[in-house]
Amino acid sequence: MTASTFTLGLASVSAALSVIMTMAWLVWRASRNSGWVDTIWTFGLGFVGFAGAFTARPMHFHSVLVAAMAAIWALRLGSHIARRTRGITDDPRYARLIRDWGADAPSNMFWLLQKQAVVSIPLALSMWLAANAPGPVSPAQTAIAILIFVVAVAGEGIADEQLRRFRHDAANRGKICDVGLWRWSRHPNYFFEWLGWLAYPVLAIDLGGHDPWGYVALAAPLCMYWLLVYVSGIPPLEEHMLAARGDAFRRYQARTNVFFPWPPKTTAGG
């Protein structure tokens, strides 16, 4: 891959993401439900990955594989977020920011979503690099990438379904979900979401060392980990849960790993 080809791919995904997040801002202005932001982001990012895969010349098995992975990921996660959004009036993470911004909320929200477009560039670019990798991809790389992706999508789907069932059981009203995967991680859905982004570098990296651009795809799992663990994922959600559930959530924090699944601690007072 030449530097000009990489630059063109970078510019294309950057422009597409900016347009998509502008659309998300317009939908938020019309609906005042910020939950649609994440829905549009998911479908939009999946579309960028899907469309970018078909820019590969010549088309080959791995470009079709990446297109399928992008579509499956977006359809599953986007549909889940859309169903959740239909049942709420606003996303508490965005709602707090909007309240704090006051009259400046429209402009601040616009630029926040453009920042989200910028930090999403490594994700879209990793899919594009995996689909357009010029070097040979070994059968082992392909198998590992598919395995990672299947485990990630299945794991996130299971975690989401376990949480949905827990919340819809009237006997659990006001309780903390600590069943199934949620006993092993406070955010198993986030863990499996991060895991899925490791599949693209596996396909993008040329182990023969002839094309260095594939290593840029490693920015995707690094970026997703940073976003989920330190920025827009765990911190605002746990702050909300502490405010809503108090000591019950603190006890859950004490016995359960925050991100990576691990058996719960048994010496933290229950």
C-alpha positions in Angstrom: 0.0 0.0 0.0 1.4 3.4 -1.0 1.3 6.5 1.2 -1.2 8.2 -1.2 -3.5 5.2 -1.0 -3.5 5.3 2.8 -4.0 9.0 2.8 -7.0 8.7 0.5 -8.5 6.0 2.7 -8.0 8.1 5.8 -9.6 11.2 4.2 -12.6 9.2 3.0 -13.4 7.6 6.3 -12.9 10.9 8.1 -15.3 12.8 5.9 -17.9 10.0 6.0 -17.8 9.9 9.8 -18.2 13.7 10.1 -21.3 13.6 7.9 -22.7 10.7 9.9 -22.3 12.5 13.2 -23.8 15.6 11.7 -26.8 13.5 10.9 -26.9 12.2 14.4 -26.9 15.8 15.7 -29.8 16.7 13.4 -31.8 13.7 14.7 -31.1 14.7 18.3 -32.3 18.3 17.6 -35.5 16.9 16.1 -36.2 14.2 18.7 -34.4 15.5 21.9 -33.6 11.9 22.6 -29.8 11.6 22.7 -30.1 7.8 22.7 -30.4 8.0 18.9 -26.8 9.3 18.7 -25.3 6.0 19.6 -27.7 4.2 17.3 -26.7 6.3 14.3 -23.0 6.1 15.2 -23.2 2.3 15.2 -25.1 1.9 11.9 -23.0 4.7 10.4 -19.6 3.2 11.4 -20.8 -0.2 10.2 -21.8 1.3 6.8 -18.4 3.0 6.5 -16.6 -0.3 7.2 -19.0 -2.2 4.8 -18.6 0.4 2.0 -14.9 0.8 2.5 -14.4 -3.0 2.1 -15.7 -2.8 -1.4 -13.0 -0.2 -2.4 -10.5 -3.0 -2.4 -9.1 -3.6 -5.8 -9.1 -6.4 -6.8 -11.9 -7.7 -4.6 -10.9 -10.8 -2.7 -12.2 -13.1 0.1 -10.9 -10.9 2.9 -12.5 -7.8 1.7 -15.9 -9.6 1.6 -15.2 -11.0 5.0 -14.6 -7.6 6.4 -17.7 -6.3 4.8 -19.7 -9.1 6.4 -18.1 -8.5 9.8 -18.9 -4.8 9.7 -22.5 -5.5 8.7 -23.1 -8.2 11.3 -21.6 -6.0 14.1 -23.6 -2.9 13.1 -26.9 -4.8 12.7 -26.7 -6.6 16.0 -25.4 -3.7 18.1 -27.4 -1.0 16.3 -30.6 -2.9 16.6 -30.0 -3.5 20.3 -29.4 0.2 20.9 -32.4 1.2 18.8 -34.7 -1.0 20.8 -33.3 0.4 24.1 -33.6 4.0 22.8 -37.3 3.5 21.9 -38.0 2.8 25.6 -36.3 5.9 27.0 -36.7 9.6 26.7 -33.0 10.4 26.9 -29.6 8.8 27.5 -28.5 9.8 31.0 -24.8 10.2 29.9 -25.7 12.9 27.4 -28.6 14.3 29.3 -26.4 15.4 32.2 -24.0 17.2 29.8 -27.0 18.9 28.0 -28.4 20.1 31.3 -25.0 21.6 32.3 -24.6 23.3 29.0 -27.9 25.1 29.2 -28.5 27.5 26.2 -25.2 26.4 24.7 -26.3 22.8 24.4 -27.0 22.8 20.6 -23.6 24.1 19.6 -21.7 22.1 22.3 -23.5 18.9 21.3 -22.6 19.5 17.6 -18.9 19.8 18.4 -19.0 16.9 20.9 -20.4 14.6 18.1 -17.7 15.9 15.7 -15.1 14.9 18.3 -16.7 11.5 18.4 -16.3 11.4 14.6 -12.6 12.1 15.0 -12.0 9.4 17.7 -13.9 6.9 15.6 -11.5 7.3 12.7 -9.1 4.5 14.0 -12.1 2.2 14.1 -13.2 2.8 10.5 -9.7 2.9 9.3 -8.9 -0.5 10.8 -11.8 -2.1 8.8 -10.6 -0.3 5.7 -7.0 -1.5 6.2 -8.1 -5.1 6.9 -10.1 -5.1 3.7 -7.4 -3.4 1.6 -4.4 -5.2 2.9 -2.2 -5.9 -0.1 0.0 -8.6 1.6 -1.0 -12.3 1.8 -3.2 -13.2 4.8 -2.4 -16.6 6.1 -5.2 -19.2 6.8 -4.2 -19.0 10.5 -4.7 -15.2 10.5 -8.1 -15.6 8.9 -9.2 -18.3 11.4 -8.0 -16.3 14.4 -9.8 -13.2 13.2 -13.0 -15.0 12.6 -12.8 -16.8 16.0 -12.2 -13.5 17.8 -15.1 -11.8 15.9 -17.6 -14.7 16.6 -16.7 -14.9 20.3 -17.0 -11.1 20.6 -20.3 -10.8 18.9 -21.8 -13.8 20.7 -20.4 -12.7 24.1 -21.7 -9.2 23.8 -25.1 -10.5 22.6 -25.3 -12.9 25.6 -24.4 -10.1 28.0 -27.0 -7.7 26.6 -29.7 -10.4 26.7 -28.8 -11.3 30.3 -29.1 -7.7 31.3 -32.4 -7.3 29.4 -34.0 -10.3 31.1 -32.8 -9.2 34.5 -34.2 -5.7 34.1 -37.6 -7.1 32.8 -38.1 -9.3 35.9 -40.1 -7.3 38.4 -38.5 -9.2 41.3 -35.2 -7.5 40.4 -36.4 -3.9 40.5 -33.8 -1.7 42.1 -31.2 -4.6 42.2 -27.8 -4.8 40.6 -27.5 -7.3 37.7 -24.9 -9.8 38.9 -26.0 -12.9 37.0 -24.2 -14.8 34.2 -21.4 -12.8 32.6 -22.2 -9.9 34.9 -20.9 -11.8 37.9 -17.5 -11.9 36.2 -17.3 -8.3 34.9 -19.2 -5.2 35.7 -19.2 -4.4 32.0 -19.0 -7.7 30.0 -20.8 -6.1 27.1 -18.0 -3.5 26.9 -15.3 -6.1 27.2 -16.7 -8.1 24.2 -17.2 -4.9 22.2 -13.5 -4.2 22.7 -12.5 -7.8 21.9 -14.2 -7.6 18.5 -11.9 -4.8 17.3 -8.9 -7.0 17.7 -10.1 -9.0 14.7 -9.3 -6.3 12.1 -5.6 -5.9 13.0 -5.2 -9.6 12.7 -6.3 -9.4 9.1 -4.6 -6.1 8.3 -1.0 -6.8 9.5 1.4 -8.2 7.0 3.4 -10.7 8.9 5.9 -10.9 6.0 6.9 -7.3 6.8 6.4 -6.0 3.3 3.6 -3.6 4.1 3.8 -1.6 7.4 0.5 0.2 7.1 -1.5 -2.7 8.5 0.0 -2.0 12.0 -2.0 1.2 12.1 -5.1 -1.0 12.6 -3.9 -1.7 16.1 -5.1 1.8 16.9 -8.7 0.5 16.8 -8.6 -1.8 19.9 -6.4 0.8 21.7 -8.9 3.6 20.9 -11.9 1.5 21.9 -10.3 0.4 25.2 -9.5 4.1 26.0 -13.1 5.2 25.1 -14.8 2.4 27.1 -12.6 2.3 30.2 -11.6 6.0 30.6 -13.9 8.3 28.6 -17.5 7.7 27.4 -18.2 4.2 28.6 -17.5 3.1 32.2 -16.9 6.4 34.0 -20.2 8.1 33.3 -22.2 4.9 33.6 -20.7 4.0 37.0 -21.2 7.5 38.2 -24.9 7.1 37.2 -25.1 3.7 38.9 -23.6 5.0 42.1 -26.1 7.8 42.2 -29.0 5.5 41.5 -28.0 2.4 43.6 -25.5 3.7 46.2 -24.1 1.1 48.6 -25.5 -1.8 46.6 -23.4 -0.8 43.6 -20.4 -0.1 45.8 -20.6 -3.7 47.1 -20.9 -4.9 43.5 -17.8 -2.9 42.6 -15.8 -4.4 45.5 -16.4 -8.0 44.4 -16.5 -7.7 40.6 -13.8 -6.9 38.1 -14.5 -3.7 36.2 -13.7 -4.8 32.7 -11.8 -8.1 32.1 -13.9 -11.1 33.1 -12.7 -12.8 36.2 -14.2 -14.9 39.0 -15.8 -12.6 41.6 -14.1 -11.9 44.9 -15.5 -13.8 47.9 -13.9 -11.8 50.7 -15.4 -8.4 50.0 -18.3 -8.7 52.4 -20.8 -10.1 49.8 
